[in-house]
């Protein structure tokens, strides 16, 4: 028991309302501390995602969807974070966290990325479903940087 807290027997001698109020404040402080800590603790490690794929072909297919359907270079910060996620899918290093995804990726694309994370944690069949579904929701992205480079090179 912390030194600044009165002994439980002393609390019982006080009026009941004071002891209950103190318990309510204590519970509230515990809840608040838990909530604050939960916000800063990473929800899930994204380092081991590579291990959830059936084979190399499925991994490359999922990465292709991320690159071709989600990582739009018109949104630079979002694209940067999604490309780090793309890289992390094939590696066992930590490039991006869920907090980075939450902060920089639009809600619709964040939902798609979370769908992939959940599918990886569930089964290879769920990944196949994700690979088939996401292209229906997001059009293919035109790589404007590559197009500009190719145009300048051919000029």
Secondary structure, 3 states (H helix, E strand, C coil): CCCCCCCHHHHHHCCHHHHHHHHHHHHHHHHHHHHHHHHHCCCCCCCCHHHHCCCHHHHHHHHHHHHHHHCCCCCHHHHHHHHHHHHHHHCCCCCCCHHHHHHHCCHHHHHHHHHHHHHHHHCHHHHHHHHHHHHHHCCCCCCHHHHHHHHHHHC
